[in-house]
Amino acid sequence: MWACALALSVVVFMSAPAVGQSCYAPTALNFTSEAGKLWVNGQRYHLKGTSWFGFETAACTVHGLWANSYTFFLDFLAAQGFNAIRLPFHLELVLNEKSPNGINYGAGANADLQGLNSLQVMDKIVQAAAARGLLIMLDLHSFAPDQFMSDGMWYNGANPESKVIAGWTKLLQRYKNQWNVIAADLKNEPHTSTWGTGNPNTDWNLGAARLADAIASAVSDRFLMFVEGVSNSPPCRENCFWGENLTGARTNPVVIANPAKLVYSPHVYGPNVFGQSYFSAGNFPANMPAIWEDHWGFIPAATGRAFVIGEWGGPFSGKDQVWMEALVAYLKAKDSTDQFFWCLNPNSGDTGGLLKNDWSSPESGKLALLANLVSAPTKFSVNAQGLVCLNGATGPAQPSASSSPAAPKPSASSSPAAPKPSASSSPAAPKPSASSSPAAAKPSASSSPAAPKASASSSPAAAKPSASSSPAAPKPSASSSPAAPFFAGTSAWWLAVTIPGSTSASLDCGNGQGLVEMTPAWLPNMWTFASTNGQACKSTLTFVVNGGAPQTVTAPWA
């Protein structure tokens, strides 16, 4: 039988070399999501973000302006190495002029905000953020002030989809030429929506695509479109938090006119937000990587798009600290560390923030955790000529036919098929404080606690193997070191490997699962594997390719 040889020595591009400073006209910036990562003008950038909430509340402006100036908070974030802010807002604030409240104008603290309406205050914050190299993602958090807990869909009776599109269009027209406004988080936590059933009225994957394409057509296709997960449809094999469930994207990815602008954005929380059963498992936190992989970690391999954690956080103590440290290790192992931490504000009821209750003292433990997660965030700045400059972006260059793997465009024939969630399928989630915190998950009462099993039924396209073939992974650039079979996100919990000529591949990674059939990835002859038993893979990997003899390879993390 034909066999494909696997190299015994492996070169892995776990971290690409930094690119020198690159400067561009603001109108020439092109932010994209390809090959499972974030890119800007052909360079991979590294996002270190946080949410600063308030525009979605009755204050109609960011919180904390009663305690400090808005420039104080922006300076704090810039000094801590952040390069992005997620700004939640409510739809009424955009469509109907609102006046902010809770701002201290005394002693010149926010004197330049006096007399401004809410959107004008937002303008000031966005412009001041640009001067400090801070990117902005706008987040439709709710339709009315403080109503995010009840907004389970991307529309409702008082706010039809057309009105939501009108709101997004108005807001993004306002920032069409503001270089640092790069993304739209289309709807926060559409937890009662379905995914993949084929129902255009309930399927978030279809609704998100309509919103994204309408915005691109009416305003510009330059904005990244962030799509969060749902909750119970399709069911999570382990309980999902609101906004976390992206499992439907395996078979029914979001299909938009410009796929390179699509980013998946799960929300992920720990025990203090809701006591999911897996937080009490005997092997916690070792059980978490397999759960995360099943809920959303598969996204780069299955879709070719990036995922960016849109919300995560909690008190930095006890089991929540253990959970956060495990998540950091998992994201670093996957080389997918782009995220928005929840949150800057200390008045988030079940998570706290990056600042203490005095709105000025830093939460040093959380800041150290984030510095470990995103150790080299890309720095954006504007030079004297008005060009936007990048420092700390890395190669390889943006994928192209000649350099690195192009992400697949989802097939229009991907047919939706998933059950609709029952209105009574899950218990009510804990309500956060009325003024502050993110919606918690509704855990499914019927979800099995078993870890997700690797798919054994999928098979790749046929290809005649060559006895002399050798593995080759995507080359990061023409000048890079020799190609390797393992993709950059490979870790002891998840790996992707390219084996030219392969028609099937199985792996025994030494973690007790035995020989497991691998899953086809986004390129021909590329296969993925995820640990599903809460145990990390060992340093010796045994592959069976095309049904041939076992072949042993030293793991890249050894």
C-alpha positions, 0 to 999 in steps of 0.5 A: 500500500502507498504510504506518506512519509512524515519528517522526523525533525520539525520546524514550527513557526510558532512566532513569526519574525517582527516586521519593521515599522510600516506606514500607510495612508489612513485610507490605505489600511486594509484589516482582514481575517484570513488563514485563521488570523488577523492581518493589516496590509499583509502583516499579522497584527496582535490585538490586545483589547478591552471593553469600556462600557456605558454607552449602552446604559442610561448614562449614554456615555462611557462610565467613569467620567464622574471620577476621571477624564476620558483622556485619563482612561485612554492614557492608562490603556495605552500605557498598559500596552492595549491597542483596542477598545470595544465600545458597547452602545444601544440602538436608541442612542444612534437613531435618536439624539441622547444627552449623556449624564454622569460626567464631571465637568469640574476642574477642567476634567472633561470640559471639552465634553460639556454641551455635547450629545452622546454621539459627539462624546463618542466622537471625542473618545474615538478621536482621542483614541486614534491619537494614542494608537487605540483601535475601536470596535463598536458593539450593538449591545442592546436596543434600549438602555440597560436592556441587553439581558432581554435582547436575545435576537438581533431584532425584535418587534419594536426594532425590526432588522431594517431598523437595526441596519439603519442604525448601523448604517448611520453610525458607521457612516459617521466613522467611515473615514476614521481610520481607527474604527475598524470593526462592528460587533453586529449584535451582543449575545443573540442567545435565543437565536438558532444557527443552521436550521434554515429559518431566516427569522431565527438563524443568526448565521443568516441574519448576521450575513444580511447585516454585514452585507447591508452595511458593506453595501450602504457604507463601506466594506472596509469594516471587519464584521464580528459575529458572536455565537448563540447559546443552545442551537445547535446544542452544546455538548458541554454547556455554553455561555451566551454568545459562546456557541459557535458549533454551528459554524462547522457545517453552516459558516457565516457566508458574506460577500467579502469573506475576508472581513468575517471574524467569529467572536465567542464570549467565554466566562468562568465560575463567578458568572455561572457555575457550569458543571465542568468547573466542578469536574475532578480534572478542572482545569485540564478539562477546559481545552477540549471544551473550548475547542468544541465550542469555538477553538475549531474555527480557524481550522474549519473555516479559515477565519480568525476568532477573537474572544469578544468578552472574557474576565472575572475576579482574579482570585480562587477558581476564576483565577485558575480558569483565566490562567488556563484560558491564557495557556490555551490561547497561547498554545493555539497562537490565537491571543487576540481578545477584548477583556471584559472590562475596563470598568470596575462596576461590572457586577460579576467580573470587576474590571482592570481598575479598582473601585476608585476608577484609578488604581490598577488591578495588577493581577489582571494586567499581568495576566494580559501582558502574558497573554499578548506579550507583544501587541502591535503598536499603532501610531500616527506620524507627522505626515498623517500616516498610520504606522505599525510596529510589532506586526509580524510575518508571514505576509497576508495569505496569497496564492504564492505565499501562504494558505488562502482561507476557504470561501464558505460554499453557498451550498452549505445547507443549514440543519440544526434543531431549534432550541426549546424555549424551556430548555435551560434555566435562567442565567444569573442577572448581573448588576443593572448598570454593569456586567455582561449577560451570563450563559443560559446553561442547557439543563440537558447538556451532557457533561461528557467532553466532545469526541473527535469526528470520526466520520469526515473524510478528505478529498481523494488524492493519489499518494506518492511514496516519495512525498514529504510533508509541507506546511504553508510558507510564511514568506519567500525568505522564511526557513524551510517549510514544516508539516505543522501549522502555526497554531499547533499545540499539545491540545490541538494540531494541524498537519499537512501531509501531501498525498494523504487520503486519510490520517489518524493520530495517537498522540499519547494522551490515552485516546488511542488512534483517532481519525483526524479531521480534514482542515481548510487546505488539501491534505491538511488534517486537524486533531483536538484532545477531547479527554482533558489530557494534553498530547505527549511529545511523541506522535504516532500517525497512520497515513492512508492506512499504512504502517504507523510513523512516529514524529517528535511533537513540535512542542517537545 
